[in-house]
C-alpha cells in the first residue's frame, strides 16, 4: 500500500511539472542556433558584469527638513592671511542680536604673504578643483564618498627658513557664535568693547599702511571634515588701493552627512562676492576691510550614502538572463520563419514545416502496397 501511495504521489508531482523534458532524439541542433546561443551567452556575461559594477557602486541621497535645532552654537573655522602687520589689524564678530563675539579663539601669527613655489602650486590645484566643482556639481558626491582619502585643504607649511620680512598676518582658529545672522569683519585696529557697540582703535595706524589684499586658505562652518573643499578655499584678492572694501555674503545650510565612512554634522554654504573702493567724495561710503556677512538657512539637508540591496541585484540579474534568453529565442524563431517564407515553403496557401515534410516522406517510403484484385488466393 505504501508503495502504491508513493507511486501515486510521484505521478501527481510529475503531472504538475511545468518544465517538461524533451528527449534528445527529438532535438535538432543547427549552426544558426549555435551562433545565436553564443551571442546570447556573451550578452548575458557582459551585462552581468556591468550590473555587478552597478551593485558595488553607491549614490548620495538628499533629504530636506526644517532645522529645529536653534539653541546650539555655530562653529566658524577661519584661516585668512592679510597683507598687513598683526598689530595693525583686528577681527571680531557682531551678530544680528547686537551681540559681540570676542575673538579669543582666533590667533594672530606674523607670516610672509608671498607663497613659495610649492604653496603656489597647491593653490593653483585647489583653484582648478574649485572651477571644476562649479561646472560639474556631481563631483561633490565623489568628495563625499572619498572624503577620508583626501587630505585637509590647509596650506602646506613653508619649507625652510626665510630671510624675508614678516609683512602679513595670518588670522586662524575657530569661534562659536549664535545661529543667527552675523558679520565677521577684519579691519584696521584692535577691537574694543563698550556699552554702545564696538569699535576698532585705528588712530595710531598710518593710512599708507592700509592693504587688505588677502588670501582665504580655509573658511568653513560647523565640524571640519578632511577632504571637503569649501567655496572660498584658496581665494586670493590683491588690491593696490588703501581704501578697498571686500564683502562676502554667505548663506549657511546645516548639513548632516551619513556615509559608510563617516557620520558628521557640518554646514554647506553659498557665497556672493563684492568689492569696491571707499571714496567719500564720490558717494562710496564705508570702512576699508574684509567683511564676511553670513546668514543661516531654516532648512537642513541630510546627505546619506545609499547602496543597492542584494535581493534587488539578484532580481535584476535574473531579469537580464531571462530577458536575453527569451528575446533571442523569439528573434531566432522569427528569423527562421522569415527565411522559410522567403524560400517559398508555402504550398497552396498551407504552410508545411520542414519537420512535417520529412515525416511525410518517411511515411511514403515505408508504406505497405495494397493487394491487387487479380492476385490469386490460396
KAGITA-V563053 format. One record per pair of residues at least 24 apart in sequence whose C-alpha atoms are under 10 Angstrom apart, sorted by sequence separation. I is the first residue (numbers start at 1). J is the second residue. If there is no record, write none. Layout:
BEGIN
i->I j->J
i->I j->J
END
This chain:
BEGIN
i->85 j->109
i->86 j->110
i->187 j->211
i->188 j->212
i->213 j->237
i->214 j->238
i->247 j->271
i->248 j->272
i->249 j->273
i->270 j->294
i->85 j->110
i->86 j->111
i->187 j->212
i->212 j->237
i->213 j->238
i->214 j->239
i->247 j->272
i->248 j->273
i->249 j->274
i->269 j->294
i->84 j->110
i->85 j->111
i->186 j->212
i->212 j->238
i->213 j->239
i->247 j->273
i->248 j->274
i->269 j->295
i->78 j->105
i->79 j->106
i->81 j->108
i->83 j->110
i->84 j->111
i->85 j->112
i->126 j->153
i->211 j->238
i->212 j->239
i->213 j->240
i->246 j->273
i->247 j->274
i->248 j->275
i->269 j->296
i->77 j->105
i->78 j->106
i->79 j->107
i->80 j->108
i->81 j->109
i->82 j->110
i->83 j->111
i->84 j->112
i->211 j->239
i->212 j->240
i->213 j->241
i->246 j->274
i->247 j->275
i->269 j->297
i->77 j->106
i->78 j->107
i->81 j->110
i->82 j->111
i->83 j->112
i->84 j->113
i->126 j->155
i->211 j->240
i->212 j->241
i->213 j->242
i->245 j->274
i->246 j->275
i->247 j->276
i->267 j->296
i->81 j->111
i->82 j->112
i->83 j->113
i->123 j->153
i->210 j->240
i->211 j->241
i->212 j->242
i->222 j->252
i->245 j->275
i->246 j->276
i->81 j->112
i->82 j->113
i->83 j->114
i->122 j->153
i->123 j->154
i->210 j->241
i->211 j->242
i->212 j->243
i->213 j->244
i->221 j->252
i->244 j->275
i->245 j->276
i->246 j->277
i->81 j->113
i->122 j->154
i->123 j->155
i->210 j->242
i->211 j->243
i->212 j->244
i->213 j->245
i->214 j->246
i->220 j->252
i->221 j->253
i->222 j->254
i->244 j->276
i->245 j->277
i->268 j->300
i->122 j->155
i->123 j->156
i->208 j->241
i->209 j->242
i->210 j->243
i->211 j->244
i->212 j->245
i->213 j->246
i->221 j->254
i->222 j->255
i->243 j->276
i->244 j->277
i->245 j->278
i->267 j->300
i->268 j->301
i->122 j->156
i->208 j->242
i->210 j->244
i->212 j->246
i->243 j->277
i->244 j->278
i->267 j->301
i->120 j->155
i->207 j->242
i->208 j->243
i->241 j->276
i->242 j->277
i->243 j->278
i->244 j->279
i->266 j->301
i->119 j->155
i->120 j->156
i->207 j->243
i->241 j->277
i->242 j->278
i->243 j->279
i->118 j->155
i->119 j->156
i->225 j->262
i->230 j->267
i->231 j->268
i->232 j->269
i->241 j->278
i->265 j->302
i->118 j->156
i->119 j->157
i->230 j->268
i->231 j->269
i->232 j->270
i->237 j->275
i->239 j->277
i->118 j->157
i->119 j->158
i->225 j->264
i->230 j->269
i->231 j->270
i->232 j->271
i->115 j->155
i->116 j->156
i->118 j->158
i->119 j->159
i->224 j->264
i->225 j->265
i->230 j->270
i->231 j->271
i->245 j->285
i->263 j->303
i->116 j->157
i->117 j->158
i->118 j->159
i->223 j->264
i->224 j->265
i->225 j->266
i->232 j->273
i->245 j->286
i->246 j->287
i->263 j->304
i->115 j->157
i->116 j->158
i->222 j->264
i->223 j->265
i->224 j->266
i->244 j->286
i->245 j->287
i->246 j->288
i->247 j->289
i->248 j->290
i->249 j->291
i->250 j->292
i->251 j->293
i->252 j->294
i->253 j->295
i->254 j->296
i->115 j->158
i->116 j->159
i->168 j->211
i->222 j->265
i->223 j->266
i->224 j->267
i->243 j->286
i->244 j->287
i->245 j->288
i->246 j->289
i->247 j->290
i->248 j->291
i->249 j->292
i->250 j->293
i->251 j->294
i->252 j->295
i->253 j->296
i->254 j->297
i->168 j->212
i->170 j->214
i->222 j->266
i->223 j->267
i->243 j->287
i->244 j->288
i->245 j->289
i->246 j->290
i->247 j->291
i->248 j->292
i->249 j->293
i->250 j->294
i->251 j->295
i->252 j->296
i->253 j->297
i->254 j->298
i->255 j->299
i->256 j->300
i->257 j->301
i->258 j->302
i->259 j->303
i->260 j->304
i->261 j->305
i->168 j->213
i->169 j->214
i->170 j->215
i->171 j->216
i->172 j->217
i->174 j->219
i->176 j->221
i->221 j->266
i->222 j->267
i->243 j->288
i->244 j->289
i->245 j->290
i->246 j->291
i->247 j->292
i->248 j->293
i->249 j->294
i->250 j->295
i->251 j->296
i->252 j->297
i->253 j->298
i->254 j->299
i->255 j->300
i->256 j->301
i->257 j->302
i->258 j->303
i->259 j->304
i->260 j->305
i->112 j->158
i->168 j->214
i->170 j->216
i->172 j->218
i->174 j->220
i->175 j->221
i->176 j->222
i->220 j->266
i->221 j->267
i->222 j->268
i->242 j->288
i->243 j->289
i->244 j->290
i->245 j->291
i->246 j->292
i->247 j->293
i->248 j->294
i->249 j->295
i->250 j->296
i->251 j->297
i->252 j->298
i->253 j->299
i->254 j->300
i->255 j->301
i->256 j->302
i->257 j->303
i->258 j->304
i->259 j->305
i->260 j->306
i->111 j->158
i->170 j->217
i->172 j->219
i->174 j->221
i->220 j->267
i->221 j->268
i->241 j->288
i->242 j->289
i->252 j->299
i->253 j->300
i->254 j->301
i->255 j->302
i->256 j->303
i->257 j->304
i->258 j->305
i->259 j->306
i->260 j->307
i->174 j->222
i->220 j->268
i->221 j->269
i->252 j->300
i->253 j->301
i->254 j->302
i->255 j->303
i->256 j->304
i->257 j->305
i->258 j->306
i->220 j->269
i->112 j->162
i->114 j->164
i->112 j->163
i->112 j->164
i->113 j->165
i->114 j->166
i->111 j->164
i->112 j->165
i->113 j->166
i->114 j->167
i->111 j->165
i->112 j->166
i->113 j->167
i->114 j->168
i->110 j->165
i->111 j->166
i->112 j->167
i->113 j->168
i->110 j->166
i->111 j->167
i->112 j->168
i->113 j->169
i->109 j->166
i->110 j->167
i->111 j->168
i->112 j->169
i->113 j->170
i->110 j->168
i->111 j->169
i->112 j->170
i->187 j->245
i->109 j->168
i->110 j->169
i->111 j->170
i->108 j->168
i->109 j->169
i->110 j->170
i->186 j->246
i->108 j->169
i->109 j->170
i->110 j->171
i->155 j->216
i->185 j->246
i->107 j->169
i->108 j->170
i->109 j->171
i->155 j->217
i->185 j->247
i->107 j->170
i->108 j->171
i->109 j->172
i->154 j->217
i->155 j->218
i->106 j->170
i->107 j->171
i->108 j->172
i->153 j->217
i->154 j->218
i->184 j->248
i->106 j->171
i->107 j->172
i->108 j->173
i->153 j->218
i->183 j->248
i->106 j->172
i->107 j->173
i->152 j->218
i->183 j->249
i->105 j->172
i->106 j->173
i->107 j->174
i->183 j->250
i->105 j->173
i->106 j->174
i->182 j->250
i->104 j->173
i->105 j->174
i->106 j->175
i->181 j->250
i->103 j->173
i->104 j->174
i->105 j->175
i->181 j->251
i->103 j->174
i->104 j->175
i->105 j->176
i->181 j->252
i->103 j->175
i->152 j->224
i->153 j->225
i->154 j->226
i->102 j->175
i->103 j->176
i->152 j->225
i->153 j->226
i->154 j->227
i->179 j->252
i->101 j->175
i->102 j->176
i->151 j->225
i->152 j->226
i->153 j->227
i->79 j->154
i->101 j->176
i->102 j->177
i->150 j->225
i->151 j->226
i->152 j->227
i->153 j->228
i->79 j->155
i->101 j->177
i->150 j->226
i->151 j->227
i->152 j->228
i->153 j->229
i->212 j->288
i->213 j->289
i->214 j->290
i->100 j->177
i->101 j->178
i->148 j->225
i->149 j->226
i->150 j->227
i->151 j->228
i->152 j->229
i->153 j->230
i->211 j->288
i->212 j->289
i->213 j->290
i->60 j->138
i->99 j->177
i->147 j->225
i->148 j->226
i->149 j->227
i->150 j->228
i->155 j->233
i->210 j->288
i->211 j->289
i->212 j->290
i->99 j->178
i->147 j->226
i->148 j->227
i->150 j->229
i->154 j->233
i->155 j->234
i->210 j->289
i->60 j->140
i->61 j->141
i->86 j->166
i->89 j->169
i->91 j->171
i->146 j->226
i->147 j->227
i->148 j->228
i->153 j->233
i->154 j->234
i->60 j->141
i->85 j->166
i->86 j->167
i->88 j->169
i->90 j->171
i->97 j->178
i->101 j->182
i->144 j->225
i->146 j->227
i->147 j->228
i->153 j->234
i->59 j->141
i->60 j->142
i->84 j->166
i->85 j->167
i->86 j->168
i->87 j->169
i->89 j->171
i->93 j->175
i->95 j->177
i->96 j->178
i->100 j->182
i->145 j->227
i->146 j->228
i->147 j->229
i->58 j->141
i->59 j->142
i->83 j->166
i->84 j->167
i->85 j->168
i->86 j->169
i->92 j->175
i->93 j->176
i->94 j->177
i->95 j->178
i->96 j->179
i->97 j->180
i->99 j->182
i->100 j->183
i->101 j->184
i->143 j->226
i->144 j->227
i->60 j->144
i->83 j->167
i->84 j->168
i->85 j->169
i->86 j->170
i->93 j->177
i->95 j->179
i->96 j->180
i->97 j->181
i->98 j->182
i->143 j->227
i->144 j->228
i->59 j->144
i->60 j->145
i->82 j->167
i->83 j->168
i->84 j->169
i->85 j->170
i->86 j->171
i->95 j->180
i->96 j->181
i->97 j->182
i->143 j->228
i->59 j->145
i->82 j->168
i->83 j->169
i->84 j->170
i->95 j->181
i->96 j->182
i->143 j->229
i->58 j->145
i->81 j->168
i->82 j->169
i->83 j->170
i->94 j->181
i->95 j->182
i->96 j->183
i->81 j->169
i->82 j->170
i->94 j->182
i->95 j->183
i->103 j->191
i->140 j->228
i->80 j->169
i->81 j->170
i->82 j->171
i->93 j->182
i->94 j->183
i->95 j->184
i->102 j->191
i->140 j->229
i->80 j->170
i->81 j->171
i->93 j->183
i->94 j->184
i->102 j->192
i->79 j->170
i->80 j->171
i->81 j->172
i->92 j->183
i->93 j->184
i->94 j->185
i->102 j->193
i->126 j->217
i->78 j->170
i->79 j->171
i->80 j->172
i->92 j->184
i->93 j->185
i->100 j->192
i->101 j->193
i->78 j->171
i->79 j->172
i->80 j->173
i->91 j->184
i->92 j->185
i->93 j->186
i->100 j->193
i->78 j->172
i->79 j->173
i->91 j->185
i->92 j->186
i->123 j->217
i->77 j->172
i->78 j->173
i->79 j->174
i->90 j->185
i->91 j->186
i->92 j->187
i->77 j->173
i->78 j->174
i->90 j->186
i->91 j->187
i->133 j->229
i->76 j->173
i->77 j->174
i->78 j->175
i->89 j->186
i->90 j->187
i->91 j->188
i->100 j->197
i->134 j->231
i->76 j->174
i->77 j->175
i->89 j->187
i->90 j->188
i->91 j->189
i->92 j->190
i->93 j->191
i->98 j->196
i->99 j->197
i->100 j->198
i->133 j->231
i->75 j->174
i->76 j->175
i->77 j->176
i->88 j->187
i->89 j->188
i->90 j->189
i->91 j->190
i->92 j->191
i->98 j->197
i->99 j->198
i->130 j->229
i->188 j->287
i->75 j->175
i->76 j->176
i->88 j->188
i->89 j->189
i->90 j->190
i->91 j->191
i->92 j->192
i->98 j->198
i->113 j->213
i->129 j->229
i->130 j->230
i->131 j->231
i->187 j->287
i->188 j->288
i->74 j->175
i->75 j->176
i->76 j->177
i->87 j->188
i->88 j->189
i->89 j->190
i->90 j->191
i->113 j->214
i->130 j->231
i->187 j->288
i->188 j->289
i->73 j->175
i->74 j->176
i->75 j->177
i->86 j->188
i->87 j->189
i->88 j->190
i->89 j->191
i->90 j->192
i->113 j->215
i->130 j->232
i->186 j->288
i->187 j->289
i->188 j->290
i->73 j->176
i->74 j->177
i->75 j->178
i->86 j->189
i->87 j->190
i->94 j->197
i->126 j->229
i->130 j->233
i->186 j->289
i->187 j->290
i->72 j->176
i->73 j->177
i->74 j->178
i->75 j->179
i->82 j->186
i->84 j->188
i->86 j->190
i->94 j->198
i->127 j->231
i->130 j->234
i->185 j->289
i->186 j->290
i->187 j->291
i->72 j->177
i->73 j->178
i->74 j->179
i->82 j->187
i->93 j->198
i->127 j->232
i->130 j->235
i->185 j->290
i->186 j->291
i->72 j->178
i->73 j->179
i->74 j->180
i->78 j->184
i->80 j->186
i->92 j->198
i->127 j->233
i->128 j->234
i->184 j->290
i->185 j->291
i->186 j->292
i->71 j->178
i->72 j->179
i->73 j->180
i->92 j->199
i->126 j->233
i->127 j->234
i->184 j->291
i->185 j->292
i->70 j->178
i->71 j->179
i->76 j->184
i->92 j->200
i->126 j->234
i->127 j->235
i->183 j->291
i->184 j->292
i->185 j->293
i->70 j->179
i->91 j->200
i->125 j->234
i->126 j->235
i->127 j->236
i->183 j->292
i->184 j->293
i->69 j->179
i->70 j->180
i->90 j->200
i->123 j->233
i->124 j->234
i->182 j->292
i->183 j->293
i->184 j->294
i->89 j->200
i->90 j->201
i->123 j->234
i->182 j->293
i->183 j->294
i->89 j->201
i->90 j->202
i->122 j->234
i->123 j->235
i->147 j->259
i->181 j->293
i->182 j->294
i->183 j->295
i->88 j->201
i->89 j->202
i->123 j->236
i->144 j->257
i->145 j->258
i->146 j->259
i->148 j->261
i->181 j->294
i->182 j->295
i->88 j->202
i->144 j->258
i->145 j->259
i->147 j->261
i->148 j->262
i->180 j->294
i->181 j->295
i->182 j->296
i->144 j->259
i->145 j->260
i->146 j->261
i->147 j->262
i->180 j->295
i->181 j->296
i->88 j->204
i->89 j->205
i->145 j->261
i->179 j->295
i->180 j->296
i->181 j->297
i->88 j->205
i->144 j->261
i->145 j->262
i->179 j->296
i->180 j->297
i->87 j->205
i->88 j->206
i->144 j->262
i->179 j->297
i->88 j->209
i->89 j->210
i->88 j->210
i->89 j->212
i->85 j->209
i->84 j->209
i->85 j->210
i->83 j->209
i->84 j->210
i->85 j->211
i->83 j->210
i->84 j->211
i->83 j->211
i->84 j->212
i->82 j->211
i->83 j->212
i->84 j->213
i->82 j->212
i->83 j->213
i->84 j->214
i->81 j->212
i->82 j->213
i->83 j->214
i->81 j->213
i->82 j->214
i->83 j->215
i->81 j->214
i->82 j->215
i->80 j->214
i->81 j->215
i->82 j->216
i->80 j->215
i->81 j->216
i->79 j->215
i->80 j->216
i->81 j->217
i->79 j->216
i->80 j->217
i->81 j->218
i->78 j->216
i->79 j->217
i->80 j->218
i->78 j->217
i->79 j->218
i->80 j->219
i->78 j->218
i->79 j->219
i->77 j->218
i->78 j->219
i->79 j->220
i->77 j->219
i->78 j->220
i->76 j->219
i->77 j->220
i->78 j->221
i->76 j->220
i->77 j->221
i->75 j->220
i->76 j->221
i->77 j->222
i->75 j->221
i->76 j->222
i->77 j->223
i->74 j->221
i->75 j->222
i->76 j->223
i->77 j->224
i->74 j->222
i->75 j->223
i->76 j->224
i->73 j->222
i->74 j->223
i->75 j->224
i->80 j->233
i->79 j->233
i->80 j->234
i->80 j->235
i->81 j->236
i->82 j->237
i->83 j->238
i->80 j->236
i->83 j->239
i->144 j->303
i->145 j->304
i->144 j->304
i->145 j->305
i->144 j->305
i->141 j->303
i->141 j->305
i->74 j->254
i->69 j->254
i->67 j->253
i->67 j->254
i->66 j->254
i->67 j->255
i->64 j->255
i->75 j->266
i->76 j->267
i->63 j->255
i->74 j->266
i->75 j->267
i->62 j->255
i->63 j->256
i->74 j->267
i->62 j->256
i->62 j->257
i->60 j->257
i->61 j->258
i->60 j->258
i->91 j->289
i->93 j->291
i->95 j->293
i->60 j->259
i->90 j->289
i->91 j->290
i->93 j->292
i->94 j->293
i->95 j->294
i->96 j->295
i->59 j->259
i->89 j->289
i->91 j->291
i->93 j->293
i->95 j->295
i->58 j->259
i->58 j->260
i->82 j->289
i->82 j->290
i->74 j->296
i->70 j->298
i->69 j->298
i->67 j->297
i->68 j->298
i->66 j->297
i->67 j->298
i->68 j->299
i->69 j->300
i->66 j->298
i->67 j->299
i->68 j->300
i->65 j->298
i->66 j->299
i->67 j->300
i->65 j->299
i->66 j->300
i->67 j->301
i->64 j->299
i->65 j->300
i->66 j->301
i->64 j->300
i->65 j->301
i->63 j->300
i->64 j->301
i->65 j->302
i->63 j->301
i->64 j->302
i->62 j->301
i->63 j->302
i->64 j->303
i->61 j->301
i->62 j->302
i->63 j->303
i->61 j->302
i->62 j->303
i->63 j->304
i->60 j->302
i->61 j->303
i->62 j->304
i->60 j->303
i->61 j->304
i->62 j->305
i->60 j->304
i->61 j->305
i->59 j->304
i->60 j->305
i->61 j->306
i->59 j->305
i->60 j->306
i->58 j->305
i->59 j->306
i->60 j->307
i->58 j->306
i->59 j->307
i->57 j->306
i->58 j->307
i->59 j->308
i->57 j->307
i->58 j->308
i->56 j->307
i->57 j->308
i->55 j->307
i->56 j->308
i->54 j->307
i->55 j->308
i->56 j->309
i->54 j->308
i->55 j->309
i->55 j->310
i->55 j->312
i->56 j->313
i->55 j->313
i->54 j->313
i->55 j->314
i->52 j->313
i->51 j->313
i->52 j->314
i->51 j->314
i->48 j->313
i->51 j->316
i->52 j->317
i->51 j->317
i->48 j->316
i->49 j->317
i->48 j->317
i->51 j->320
i->47 j->317
i->48 j->318
i->48 j->320
i->44 j->317
i->47 j->320
i->48 j->321
i->47 j->321
i->45 j->320
i->44 j->320
i->45 j->321
i->43 j->320
i->44 j->321
i->47 j->324
i->43 j->321
i->44 j->322
i->44 j->323
i->41 j->321
i->44 j->324
i->40 j->321
i->43 j->324
i->44 j->325
i->43 j->325
i->41 j->324
i->40 j->324
i->41 j->325
i->39 j->324
i->40 j->325
i->40 j->326
i->40 j->327
i->37 j->325
i->40 j->328
i->36 j->325
i->39 j->328
i->40 j->329
i->37 j->328
i->36 j->328
i->37 j->329
i->36 j->329
i->33 j->328
i->36 j->331
i->37 j->332
i->33 j->329
i->36 j->332
i->33 j->332
i->32 j->332
i->33 j->333
i->33 j->336
i->32 j->336
END
